[in-house]
Amino acid sequence: MSAVHPNNFLAPEPHIVARLQAALAGLQPAVHVLTEAELADVKEQSQLVPAVHVIWNGFRVLEAGALGRKARLEHSWLCVVAVRNVAGARHGAAARQEAGELIARAGAALAGFKPPNAATPMQLAPGPRGSAGKGFMYVPLAFTVETIFSSGQ
């Protein structure tokens, strides 16, 4: 495998996936770690659960060089825990319990993890609100990581 280009925004994805797979291995039922591309055409009722979905959520420029040839960027990654548990569906207690356990494990696995081409380790950040319905529950964890973008000149 060739070296990771420092400007490759998506280079961390397979490393985040591998880190989560290792941290969640052996759990019963098995936890699926899926990328946004793997979820693109999946209907909710047929999705694999429990799961953690790894999604690049964009970036923002923290600092730009004077000539525009270099910038420090902050990227956001979402790790969305997805569970389906219809036990106690009216109040969602079973789904919340299951999601809570996965959130704890996924968060512990990624907090402080430094993927290739990143200038900083992953840090917890404010994230979007979760959602629930039809027995499914989705709870996102957000992480940020910084990179240096350069024209190479």
N, C-alpha and C positions, 0 to 999 in steps of 0.2 A: 504494500500500500504506500502511495506517495505521501509526502508531507502535507499537512493541512495548511491551506492558504490562509493567511491571517485575516483576510477580508471575507471569508466564507461564513456568512451568518448562520447557516444551518449545520456547520461542522459539529457543534455540540450534541445534536440530536441523537446519533447512534450511541454516544457515550452516556448520555442521560438515560436512554433506554436500557443499556447494559447495566448501569448502576442500579436502576430500579429492579430489573430482572433478578439480579444477584440478591438484593435486599429482600425481595418478596418470594424468593424460591422456597419451596417446601410448604407454603401455606395451603390449607385445605378449606374451601375449594381453591384450585389453582387460580392465581391472579394473572390476568393477561396485561401486558404492557404494549400499547398500540400507539402508532403515530397518526397524525392527522391524515396522511395519505392512505393509511390502511382503513380509516374510518369513512372515507369520502362517500362511498356508495352504500353504506350499511344502514339499513332501516333500524329504528330503535328497538323494535320487538325482536329482532334477530341478532342484536349485538352480543358480543361476548362479555359476560360479567361474572364475577367482579373484575374490574379493570382499572388501569391508570392510563389515561390518554395524555401523550406528550405533544404539546402544541407550541410552536414559536408564535409569540404574540406581539411581534413588532419591536421597534427600537426608537430611541430618541437620542439626539445629539446632545452630549453633555458639554463638549468643548470643541471648537473648530479652530484649526490652525489659521494663521494670518493669511496664507495664500490659498487656503482651501484644499491643500494636498493631504492634510492629516486631520483626523477627528477622533475624539474619544466618544464611544457610543455605549449606551446602556440598553441591553436587550432584555426583553421579558419572555420568560418561558412559563407556560401553564402546565401543571400536572393535575389533571382532572380525575378525581376518583369517581368511578361509576359503579353503582351497585343496584341490584334488583332484589328486593325482599318484600314479599307481600304479607308476611306475618305481621299482624298488627298494623296493616296498611292504613287504617283510619287515622292513627296517630303517628305512624312512621318510626316508632321507637326502634324496631329491629333494623331498619335500613340505616338509621342514624348511628346505631351502635357499630354496625358493620363498616360504614363509611368512616367513622371516627377512628377505628383501628387502622384502616388503610392510610388515612391521612397522617397519622402519627408515624407509621413506618416509612412512608414515602418522604415525608418531610425530614425525618432523621437521616435518611439515605442521601438526600441532596443538599442539605444545609452544609455549607463549607466545601462542597465538592467543586474542584476546579477542572472544567473540561479543557480539551486542547484549544488553542488559539485564544483563550480567554485571558484577560489581564487580571481578573479578580475571581475569587471563588463565588459560587452561587450563594445568594443571600435571600432570605424570605422578604417578600414585599407585599404591599396591599394588593389584593386580588378582587376579581369580580365575585358577586354573590352567587351562591349555589342555587340549585333548583331541584324540585321533586314533583313527581306525578306518575300515575299509572304503575306504581310500585317501584319506579326507578328513582334514584337519588344521585345527583351530580354535585360534587364539592371540589372547587378548584383551589389549588395552592399556587401562588405566584412566586416566582424567583427572578431575580435580576442578576445579570453578569455583564461585566464591561469588556469591550474589545477596543483595539486601536485600528482604525480604518486608515489606509494610506495609499496614495497613488503610486508609491514606489519611487518617486523622484526626489 
